[in-house]
Amino acid sequence: MKGIKNQPQEKTSYSELTQKVFLSLEEVAIYTGLSKSYLYKLTSQEKIPHSKPHGKVIFFERIRLDEWLRSNRVEPIDVRLTEQKATEYLNNNPNGIS
């Protein structure tokens, strides 16, 4: 089965990646849209959750990657202003609606 190794691999689709538990660096680049070089930088700086079994190949647990992608969320300014106005109103009107 020597020839099987040299056959071109089919490109992994995003929907296939969402079903996997662990992703390779190449798959994470497809999944996130981040470049491989930037992902290497993030792993070397320990800014992204990953595993390096035996200190070689880098793997990412998809669920932890999803959590990392959602971290440091920034709300749109209109949502922040609405929340700020609501808080100010409640602070100025402790008895509720006047």
C-alpha positions in Angstrom: 0.0 0.0 0.0 3.0 2.3 -0.6 1.1 4.3 -3.2 -1.7 5.4 -0.9 0.7 7.7 1.1 1.5 9.7 -2.0 -2.0 10.3 -3.2 -3.3 13.8 -2.8 -5.5 14.3 0.2 -9.0 15.7 -0.2 -9.4 19.2 1.3 -11.1 19.1 4.7 -14.3 21.1 4.8 -15.3 23.4 7.6 -18.3 21.3 8.4 -16.1 18.2 8.7 -13.9 20.1 11.2 -16.8 21.0 13.4 -17.4 17.3 14.0 -13.8 16.5 15.0 -12.7 16.4 18.7 -9.0 17.2 17.9 -7.6 19.4 15.2 -4.2 19.6 13.7 -2.5 23.0 13.1 -3.4 22.9 9.5 -7.0 22.2 10.3 -7.1 25.0 12.9 -5.9 27.4 10.3 -8.8 26.4 8.1 -11.3 26.4 11.0 -10.3 29.9 12.4 -9.0 31.6 9.3 -5.7 32.4 11.1 -2.4 31.8 9.3 -0.3 28.8 10.4 2.6 31.1 11.2 0.4 33.2 13.5 -0.9 30.0 15.2 2.8 28.8 15.7 3.4 32.2 17.3 0.4 31.9 19.6 1.4 28.4 20.7 5.0 29.4 21.4 3.8 32.2 23.5 1.3 29.9 25.2 -1.6 32.2 24.3 -3.8 29.5 22.7 -4.8 26.2 24.3 -3.0 23.3 22.6 -1.3 20.0 23.3 2.1 18.7 22.1 2.3 15.0 22.9 6.0 13.9 23.0 6.9 17.6 22.3 6.4 17.2 18.5 3.1 17.6 16.7 0.7 20.3 17.9 -3.0 19.4 18.5 -5.9 21.5 19.5 -9.1 20.3 21.3 -11.9 21.9 19.3 -14.1 22.7 22.2 -11.3 24.5 24.1 -10.4 26.3 20.8 -14.1 27.5 20.5 -13.9 28.8 24.1 -10.7 30.6 23.3 -12.2 32.2 20.2 -15.1 33.5 22.3 -12.9 34.9 25.0 -12.5 38.7 25.4 -15.7 39.4 23.7 -16.4 43.0 22.8 -20.0 44.1 22.6 -21.1 46.4 19.9 -21.2 50.1 21.0 -25.0 50.3 20.6 -25.4 47.4 23.1 -23.0 49.0 25.5 -24.8 52.4 25.3 -28.2 50.7 25.9 -26.9 48.9 28.9 -25.3 52.0 30.2 -28.5 54.0 29.8 -30.5 51.3 31.5 -28.1 51.2 34.4 -28.1 55.0 34.8 -31.9 55.0 34.7 -32.2 52.4 37.4 -29.6 54.3 39.5 -31.6 57.5 39.2 -35.0 55.8 39.7 -34.6 53.3 42.5 -38.4 52.7 42.6 -38.5 51.5 39.0 -40.5 53.1 36.2 -41.9 56.5 37.0 
